[in-house]
Amino acid sequence: MRPVGLRLALRGMRIVCGEERAQPAVISEGVVDLVRHPIYLAEMLLYVCMFCFGLPLWAGLP
């Protein structure tokens, strides 16, 4: 899940910050077509993965 979150964050940042538009407009293509805030989704996925994969370490399980 971590690569998915990272990929969403990078694509979202590339769409928003990657090019200069002559006339401001609503972005509605790419990752933003599926998720309105891909960077926030990526951050939430990162926290969920850290919790799920870190839980056995916190519990002392192998």
Secondary structure, DSSP 4 states (H G I P E B T S, - for coil): -HHHHHHHHHHHHHHHHSS--SS-----SGGGGT-S-HHHHHHHHHHHHHHHHHHHHHHT--
